């Protein structure tokens, strides 16, 4: 008789310092990783059902509640879908202001992930109190960058999260020249912090190896600069399609062990987010961001997921340059959007049109899809939303599989078990999974 193969389980009951609740379950049989499950046990949201029956103007403000951190992205995705159905094209000034607000979200979200969630893995602080008291320079950099991102979103959107000034057709009101000058002053005074963020991240080596290149997906920017809006999706393997065709290439399926759906393309996991965007569109970066990228491991073809932290830092630098360019353009074209000109209208009326469309934006964590079908009165009869984190779930499981496979024949003592746990958490956190924050300790449990 052959000896029964050794069985082992690795359990991480909860991943800390991510937005929401998730656990990792790994099954090992003999010398092979049999199964990896990323269990997202956050409560069900049902937003796709809640939006049914609501009028088109309500859609952005309801769906922004899907996520506070990415509320601007959800609002803009919803607006793009509705305006596409109506055949409405916003004015150039409105488009620039929307982009500026979106970039504020990029700065705020990326800096929060880098400093408050990812850096503890490399600097060793255990909580925000220790962060603030023992790593004062990094803590101040985070609060300064976060507050700048919030300032931009507040001036454009009325408040830093769940914006009330942004609507189908435009804005409730346009900001003043003084508002834009205030943002510009803040951008210039904190520019060095954005550069320093990348310098800090480039010093840390990934604690785990990678063996396979991800299949990256990202929107093709609709203008010639590095951007976050588009209607075409592209992969680093040459695939390209209109986002309206998303149901033909992006397969979403439920899994019995998680509340999050799992996404794949042709049966394979994909990765979306900062690394995906930089891999395909780094040639569109501004000079400073491009210089940092070119000197990084990313430019050398190192696709270790841990470098997604640096990719987010590079996007902060790019966001600074793009924000300054937008503000310069808006100030030069003030006559087109003057908030004090009674002949100007900051919000156009968009009559309801029966139809369906998909609105897409690149959020901090990747491509966000909002699909709606409207009746002739502009009421929602069908809705579908696919978030970036749902698209990354399968790839996270593949990453974990690879890392554990590399150490499967090692003898584990207590210290090695702690190291593995720590490294797996660092790996998952690098994706910046978008859930509600939950902070407490985890453990690795081995059972034979």
Backbone torsions as a table, in degrees:
resi	resn	phi	psi	omega
1	UNK	NA	141.9	177.5
2	UNK	-82.6	145.4	179.5
3	UNK	-68.7	135.6	179.7
4	UNK	-62.0	136.2	-178.1
5	UNK	-64.1	141.3	178.8
6	UNK	-65.4	133.7	178.3
7	UNK	-115.6	141.4	-178.8
8	UNK	-146.8	145.5	176.9
9	UNK	-123.5	139.4	172.5
10	UNK	-114.2	123.9	-178.2
11	UNK	-121.6	122.8	169.5
12	UNK	-112.1	100.3	-171.6
13	UNK	-59.7	-30.2	176.3
14	UNK	-159.9	135.7	174.5
15	UNK	-84.7	122.6	-178.9
16	UNK	-91.8	169.6	-179.3
17	UNK	53.0	44.3	167.9
18	UNK	-133.0	166.7	-178.6
19	UNK	-86.5	89.1	178.1
20	UNK	122.2	-170.2	-173.0
21	UNK	-113.3	126.5	176.1
22	UNK	-151.8	152.7	179.5
23	UNK	-131.9	163.0	179.0
24	UNK	-123.7	131.3	177.1
25	UNK	-125.1	125.6	-177.8
26	UNK	-127.3	130.6	177.5
27	UNK	-114.2	130.8	-179.3
28	UNK	-121.5	130.1	176.6
29	UNK	-122.0	116.9	-177.2
30	UNK	63.7	-122.8	179.3
31	UNK	-109.0	29.1	-177.3
32	UNK	-133.9	138.7	173.4
33	UNK	-77.6	114.3	-174.7
34	UNK	-81.9	-39.5	-173.0
35	UNK	-157.5	141.7	174.0
36	UNK	-130.7	130.0	-179.9
37	UNK	-129.0	124.2	169.8
38	UNK	-96.6	105.6	-174.7
39	UNK	-94.6	103.3	175.3
40	UNK	-91.0	105.6	-175.0
41	UNK	-106.6	24.5	169.7
42	UNK	-61.5	148.2	-178.3
43	UNK	-61.8	147.1	178.8
44	UNK	-62.6	144.9	-173.3
45	UNK	-106.4	-40.8	175.6
46	UNK	64.8	27.0	-178.6
47	UNK	-63.1	-33.5	-179.4
48	UNK	-63.6	-30.4	177.0
49	UNK	-84.9	-36.4	-177.7
50	UNK	-63.2	-30.5	-175.3
51	UNK	-77.8	-17.4	-179.0
52	UNK	-61.1	133.3	178.6
53	UNK	90.6	-7.1	178.6
54	UNK	-89.1	154.0	-177.2
55	UNK	-81.0	155.9	-170.6
56	UNK	-57.5	-34.4	179.8
57	UNK	-69.7	-21.0	-179.5
58	UNK	-83.7	-21.8	-171.3
59	UNK	-55.8	-50.6	-176.7
60	UNK	-60.0	-37.5	-173.7
61	UNK	-79.6	-22.6	173.7
62	UNK	-80.2	-47.0	-175.2
63	UNK	-72.7	-17.3	175.8
64	UNK	-62.0	-22.9	-178.8
65	UNK	-75.9	-4.4	174.6
66	UNK	-58.2	-36.9	-176.8
67	UNK	-155.3	130.2	177.8
68	UNK	-71.8	-46.8	-177.0
69	UNK	-60.4	-41.2	-177.1
70	UNK	-105.1	24.5	-175.4
71	UNK	-61.3	-36.1	178.1
72	UNK	-61.6	-41.7	179.1
73	UNK	-63.2	-41.0	178.9
74	UNK	-66.1	-40.8	177.8
75	UNK	-60.5	-46.1	-177.1
76	UNK	-69.5	-36.8	176.8
77	UNK	-63.1	-42.8	179.0
78	UNK	-65.1	-43.6	179.5
79	UNK	-62.2	-43.3	-179.2
80	UNK	-62.0	-37.8	178.7
81	UNK	-65.4	-48.0	-177.5
82	UNK	-64.6	-44.8	-179.0
83	UNK	-67.3	-30.6	176.4
84	UNK	-66.6	-42.1	177.3
85	UNK	-59.8	-42.7	-177.0
86	UNK	-78.4	-9.5	-176.2
87	UNK	69.4	28.3	-176.4
88	UNK	-96.7	133.5	177.3
89	UNK	-113.0	117.1	179.3
90	UNK	-65.6	158.6	178.3
91	UNK	-66.4	157.6	177.6
92	UNK	-56.0	-39.8	179.6
93	UNK	-65.1	-42.8	178.3
94	UNK	-61.8	-42.8	179.5
95	UNK	-62.1	-41.3	179.3
96	UNK	-65.8	-40.3	179.5
97	UNK	-67.0	-38.0	175.7
98	UNK	-63.0	-42.1	179.0
99	UNK	-64.2	-41.7	178.7
100	UNK	-59.5	-43.3	178.9
101	UNK	-64.5	-40.8	178.7
102	UNK	-62.4	-39.6	178.8
103	UNK	-66.8	-32.8	173.6
104	UNK	-59.8	-40.4	176.8
105	UNK	-64.2	-41.0	178.7
106	UNK	-59.4	-46.2	-179.7
107	UNK	-63.0	-47.5	-177.7
108	UNK	-64.6	-48.2	-175.4
109	UNK	-71.1	-47.2	-178.6
110	UNK	-62.0	-42.1	-179.2
111	UNK	-66.7	-37.6	178.2
112	UNK	-63.9	-44.8	178.5
113	UNK	-63.1	-47.3	-175.7
114	UNK	-61.6	-51.9	-171.4
115	UNK	-82.5	-47.3	-172.1
116	UNK	-86.5	-27.2	-174.1
117	UNK	-108.9	-40.7	-175.1
118	UNK	-91.6	-41.9	-175.2
119	UNK	-59.0	-31.2	176.4
120	UNK	-54.6	-29.7	179.0
121	UNK	-66.0	-24.6	-175.3
122	UNK	-109.3	-29.6	179.7
123	UNK	-96.8	-18.8	172.8
124	UNK	87.2	10.3	176.8
125	UNK	-82.2	148.9	-170.8
126	UNK	-101.7	-21.3	-178.7
127	UNK	-153.2	172.8	-176.3
128	UNK	-65.5	-34.0	179.0
129	UNK	-62.2	-46.0	177.7
130	UNK	-65.9	-38.7	176.8
131	UNK	-57.0	-50.2	-175.1
132	UNK	-69.6	-33.8	-173.5
133	UNK	-90.2	-31.4	-175.3
134	UNK	-107.8	-17.7	178.0
135	UNK	-126.4	61.5	-171.1
136	UNK	-63.0	-36.8	-179.0
137	UNK	-65.2	-45.6	179.7
138	UNK	-67.7	-37.9	179.8
139	UNK	-64.6	-41.7	178.6
140	UNK	-66.9	-37.9	177.7
141	UNK	-60.7	-43.4	178.5
142	UNK	-61.4	-52.1	-176.5
143	UNK	-63.3	-36.1	178.8
144	UNK	-66.5	-45.5	-179.6
145	UNK	-69.2	-43.1	178.3
146	UNK	-60.1	-45.3	-178.5
147	UNK	-65.8	-33.8	176.1
148	UNK	-64.4	-46.2	177.5
149	UNK	-60.2	-39.2	178.5
150	UNK	-68.4	-37.1	178.3
151	UNK	-60.7	-46.5	-179.9
152	UNK	-59.8	-46.0	-178.5
153	UNK	-68.5	-32.4	179.0
154	UNK	-70.0	-44.5	-179.6
155	UNK	-64.9	-40.0	-179.2
156	UNK	-84.2	-38.5	-171.4
157	UNK	-104.8	-7.3	179.1
158	UNK	96.3	-24.5	175.5
159	UNK	-163.3	162.9	-171.9
160	UNK	-68.9	-26.5	-179.9
161	UNK	-132.9	154.7	-178.6
162	UNK	49.4	66.8	-172.1
163	UNK	-61.3	141.7	179.9
164	UNK	-108.7	-6.7	-176.3
165	UNK	-99.5	-0.9	-173.6
166	UNK	-113.0	125.5	-172.3
167	UNK	-141.0	167.1	165.8
168	UNK	-58.4	124.8	179.6
169	UNK	97.5	-14.4	178.8
170	UNK	147.8	-142.6	-177.2
171	UNK	-118.3	157.7	170.8
172	UNK	-63.3	-41.6	175.9
173	UNK	-152.2	154.6	174.9
174	UNK	-88.4	143.6	173.4
175	UNK	-65.6	167.6	178.8
176	UNK	-92.8	169.1	174.3
177	UNK	-56.6	-41.2	-179.6
178	UNK	-61.9	-35.8	177.1
179	UNK	-61.4	-45.9	-179.7
180	UNK	-67.9	-35.9	177.8
181	UNK	-66.1	-34.4	176.8
182	UNK	-64.3	-43.7	177.3
183	UNK	-62.7	-44.4	-178.9
184	UNK	-59.4	-44.6	178.9
185	UNK	-60.4	-42.8	-179.7
186	UNK	-66.9	-39.7	178.2
187	UNK	-60.9	-46.4	-177.2
188	UNK	-68.2	-36.4	-178.2
189	UNK	-72.2	-22.4	-176.9
190	UNK	-111.4	8.6	-177.6
191	UNK	-59.9	-40.4	-178.6
192	UNK	-61.8	-30.6	178.5
193	UNK	-64.5	-38.5	179.1
194	UNK	-63.8	-43.8	178.0
195	UNK	-63.6	-44.5	-177.5
196	UNK	-64.3	-33.2	177.7
197	UNK	-57.4	-44.6	178.8
198	UNK	-67.5	-38.5	179.6
199	UNK	-62.8	-39.5	177.9
200	UNK	-64.0	-46.0	-175.9
201	UNK	-67.3	-30.3	-178.6
202	UNK	-71.9	-13.6	-179.2
203	UNK	-80.5	-18.5	-173.1
204	UNK	-98.0	127.2	177.2
205	UNK	-87.4	143.2	177.6
206	UNK	-59.6	135.2	-179.6
207	UNK	-78.8	-7.5	179.4
208	UNK	-130.7	156.1	178.3
209	UNK	-94.1	162.8	174.5
210	UNK	-125.8	148.7	-178.0
211	UNK	-119.4	-13.1	-178.0
212	UNK	-134.9	146.7	178.1
213	UNK	-82.7	132.4	178.7
214	UNK	-68.4	158.0	167.3
215	UNK	-89.4	106.9	-176.7
216	UNK	-87.1	141.9	173.9
217	UNK	-130.6	138.8	176.8
218	UNK	-160.5	158.1	175.7
219	UNK	-70.8	142.1	170.9
220	UNK	-77.8	117.6	-178.3
221	UNK	-56.1	136.1	-173.3
222	UNK	-76.1	-13.6	174.4
223	UNK	-115.1	-177.2	-173.2
224	UNK	-86.2	-0.9	178.2
225	UNK	-100.8	171.8	175.9
226	UNK	-66.2	123.3	-173.2
227	UNK	-150.2	178.7	-171.1
228	UNK	-122.4	4.6	-179.5
229	UNK	-119.2	141.7	177.7
230	UNK	180.0	167.7	179.8
231	UNK	-122.2	7.4	175.9
232	UNK	-121.6	136.7	176.8
233	UNK	-106.5	144.4	-177.6
234	UNK	-138.3	149.9	173.1
235	UNK	-116.0	162.6	177.6
236	UNK	-75.7	-0.3	176.0
237	UNK	-103.4	12.5	173.7
238	UNK	97.4	-4.7	179.4
239	UNK	-74.0	142.0	173.5
240	UNK	-151.9	141.3	-179.2
241	UNK	-158.6	163.4	172.7
242	UNK	-73.8	143.7	-179.3
243	UNK	-65.7	-22.0	176.7
244	UNK	-61.5	-19.7	-179.2
245	UNK	-94.1	16.8	-170.0
246	UNK	-58.1	-30.5	-178.8
247	UNK	-71.3	-16.4	179.4
248	UNK	-87.4	-23.1	-177.9
249	UNK	-115.3	-26.3	-176.5
250	UNK	-105.9	111.5	-178.5
251	UNK	-97.5	122.0	174.9
252	UNK	-107.6	133.3	179.2
253	UNK	-141.4	148.8	175.9
254	UNK	-81.1	151.6	175.4
255	UNK	-125.3	145.2	-172.0
256	UNK	-69.5	-17.6	-172.9
257	UNK	-100.2	1.2	-174.0
258	UNK	-145.9	152.2	173.9
259	UNK	-83.2	-9.6	178.0
260	UNK	-93.6	138.3	174.5
261	UNK	-73.1	161.1	178.0
262	UNK	-113.9	131.8	-177.0
263	UNK	-109.3	147.3	177.0
264	UNK	-153.0	160.9	173.5
265	UNK	-125.6	119.8	-176.3
266	UNK	54.1	37.7	177.4
267	UNK	78.8	0.9	-176.6
268	UNK	-109.2	147.4	176.0
269	UNK	-70.1	152.9	177.6
270	UNK	-127.1	163.8	176.2
271	UNK	-127.8	131.6	176.7
272	UNK	-122.0	162.1	178.7
273	UNK	124.8	-160.6	-173.1
274	UNK	-60.5	-44.9	179.9
275	UNK	-62.0	-39.6	179.2
276	UNK	-63.2	-45.9	-178.6
277	UNK	-63.8	-44.3	-179.1
278	UNK	-68.0	-36.2	180.0
279	UNK	-58.5	-39.0	-175.0
280	UNK	-98.7	-23.2	-171.6
281	UNK	-130.7	25.4	178.9
282	UNK	-63.5	-24.5	179.7
283	UNK	-66.6	-13.4	179.8
284	UNK	-95.2	-0.8	-178.1
285	UNK	-67.1	152.8	171.8
286	UNK	-69.0	170.0	-169.2
287	UNK	-60.4	-45.7	-177.1
288	UNK	-67.8	-45.9	178.6
289	UNK	-63.9	-39.4	179.2
290	UNK	-64.4	-39.7	179.5
291	UNK	-63.3	-41.5	178.3
292	UNK	-66.1	-45.8	179.2
293	UNK	-58.4	-46.6	-176.0
294	UNK	-63.7	-25.1	-179.7
295	UNK	-93.6	3.0	-175.4
296	UNK	-99.0	169.0	176.0
297	UNK	-64.9	-26.4	179.8
298	UNK	-60.2	-42.1	-179.0
299	UNK	-69.4	-20.9	-179.8
300	UNK	-89.5	5.5	177.1
301	UNK	88.7	12.5	177.4
302	UNK	-81.2	110.2	-176.3
303	UNK	-102.7	25.4	174.7
304	UNK	-58.6	127.0	-174.5
305	UNK	-57.7	-28.2	-179.1
306	UNK	-58.7	-27.9	179.7
307	UNK	-69.8	-6.5	175.2
308	UNK	-60.6	-28.5	175.2
309	UNK	-60.8	-46.4	177.6
310	UNK	-65.4	-39.5	178.7
311	UNK	-57.6	-40.1	177.1
312	UNK	-64.9	-37.2	177.2
313	UNK	-63.8	-42.5	177.6
314	UNK	-61.3	-38.1	178.9
315	UNK	-68.2	-27.0	174.1
316	UNK	-64.9	-45.9	178.2
317	UNK	-60.2	-45.3	178.3
318	UNK	-60.6	-40.0	-179.8
319	UNK	-63.1	-39.1	177.0
320	UNK	-58.5	-50.2	-177.6
321	UNK	-64.1	-41.3	-179.3
322	UNK	-68.7	-38.7	177.1
323	UNK	-60.1	-44.9	179.9
324	UNK	-63.8	-38.6	178.8
325	UNK	-66.1	-40.4	179.4
326	UNK	-64.7	-45.6	-178.8
327	UNK	-62.5	-41.7	177.5
328	UNK	-59.3	-43.8	179.4
329	UNK	-65.1	-43.4	-178.7
330	UNK	-63.9	-42.1	179.7
331	UNK	-65.0	-38.8	179.6
332	UNK	-68.5	-26.2	-177.1
333	UNK	-110.9	32.7	-175.9
334	UNK	-54.1	-34.0	-177.6
335	UNK	-60.5	-23.4	-177.6
336	UNK	-81.8	-14.2	-175.5
337	UNK	-142.8	14.9	-174.8
338	UNK	-48.3	115.6	-177.2
339	UNK	-67.4	-16.7	-178.8
340	UNK	-98.3	-0.3	178.1
341	UNK	-86.4	112.3	-175.5
342	UNK	-63.8	-16.1	179.6
343	UNK	-82.9	-12.6	-177.5
344	UNK	-88.4	148.0	176.7
345	UNK	-125.6	119.7	-177.8
346	UNK	-78.2	-16.2	-179.9
347	UNK	-136.1	122.5	178.3
348	UNK	-88.2	151.6	174.3
349	UNK	-80.8	127.1	179.8
350	UNK	-113.6	98.7	-179.1
351	UNK	-61.5	145.8	179.5
352	UNK	-66.0	143.4	177.7
353	UNK	-136.3	133.3	177.2
354	UNK	-71.1	134.0	179.5
355	UNK	162.9	-172.0	-178.8
356	UNK	-142.3	147.9	178.2
357	UNK	-162.2	161.5	177.4
358	UNK	-115.1	122.4	175.8
359	UNK	-102.2	131.0	-175.9
360	UNK	-131.4	144.7	171.8
361	UNK	-142.5	157.6	171.6
362	UNK	-92.0	111.5	175.8
363	UNK	-88.6	173.1	179.8
364	UNK	-50.8	-36.7	-175.2
365	UNK	-96.5	0.0	176.3
366	UNK	135.8	-165.0	-172.5
367	UNK	-73.2	130.1	178.2
368	UNK	-112.8	128.8	179.5
369	UNK	-110.1	131.1	169.5
370	UNK	-125.0	116.1	179.8
371	UNK	-116.4	132.0	179.3
372	UNK	-136.4	145.4	167.3
373	UNK	-114.7	128.2	-178.0
374	UNK	-116.1	147.2	173.4
375	UNK	-87.5	-176.2	-173.8
376	UNK	-65.6	-16.9	178.0
377	UNK	-98.9	3.7	177.1
378	UNK	84.9	19.2	178.1
379	UNK	-95.1	145.2	-176.9
380	UNK	-76.0	126.3	176.4
381	UNK	-111.0	-15.8	176.4
382	UNK	-157.3	147.6	-178.9
383	UNK	-148.9	150.0	178.0
384	UNK	-150.3	132.6	177.9
385	UNK	-131.0	131.9	176.2
386	UNK	-123.7	116.3	-176.2
387	UNK	-90.3	157.8	178.9
388	UNK	-59.0	-41.8	-176.7
389	UNK	-64.2	-33.2	176.5
390	UNK	-65.5	-33.6	178.6
391	UNK	-73.1	-28.7	-177.4
392	UNK	-85.0	-14.1	-172.4
393	UNK	-55.7	-48.7	-178.0
394	UNK	-61.8	-40.6	179.9
395	UNK	-67.1	-36.2	176.3
396	UNK	-60.2	-44.6	178.6
397	UNK	-61.2	-39.0	178.6
398	UNK	-65.6	-41.1	177.2
399	UNK	-59.1	-47.8	-179.8
400	UNK	-60.5	-42.9	178.6
401	UNK	-56.0	-45.8	-177.9
402	UNK	-65.8	-44.0	-177.3
403	UNK	-65.2	-45.9	-180.0
404	UNK	-65.6	-37.7	179.7
405	UNK	-61.1	-31.8	-179.3
406	UNK	-69.5	-22.5	-176.1
407	UNK	-115.5	10.9	-168.0
408	UNK	-64.9	-27.8	-177.1
409	UNK	-96.6	6.7	178.9
410	UNK	-80.9	150.7	174.3
411	UNK	-85.3	128.7	-174.5
412	UNK	-102.3	125.9	165.9
413	UNK	-105.4	-176.7	-175.8
414	UNK	-60.1	-39.2	-177.9
415	UNK	-69.1	-39.2	178.2
416	UNK	-65.3	-37.2	178.2
417	UNK	-63.7	-41.1	178.1
418	UNK	-64.3	-40.4	179.8
419	UNK	-63.7	-43.6	179.0
420	UNK	-62.3	-44.9	178.2
421	UNK	-57.7	-47.9	-178.3
422	UNK	-61.4	-42.6	-178.8
423	UNK	-67.8	-38.5	178.2
424	UNK	-66.2	-39.4	176.9
425	UNK	-64.5	-43.1	177.7
426	UNK	-58.3	-40.1	179.6
427	UNK	-63.1	-48.4	-179.5
428	UNK	-64.7	-42.9	-177.7
429	UNK	-63.6	-29.5	-178.8
430	UNK	-60.1	-26.3	176.0
431	UNK	-74.5	-11.3	-176.8
432	UNK	53.0	53.8	-177.2
433	UNK	-58.1	136.0	-169.5
434	UNK	-93.0	89.6	176.3
435	UNK	-138.3	178.2	178.1
436	UNK	-74.1	140.3	-175.1
437	UNK	-61.7	138.9	174.7
438	UNK	-143.1	122.8	-173.9
439	UNK	-125.1	109.2	168.6
440	UNK	-165.9	174.0	-172.0
441	UNK	-74.6	157.4	174.0
442	UNK	-126.7	166.4	177.2
443	UNK	-141.2	158.4	173.8
444	UNK	-105.5	128.2	-179.1
445	UNK	-117.1	124.5	178.5
446	UNK	-104.2	130.8	174.8
447	UNK	-131.4	141.0	180.0
448	UNK	-100.6	NA	NA
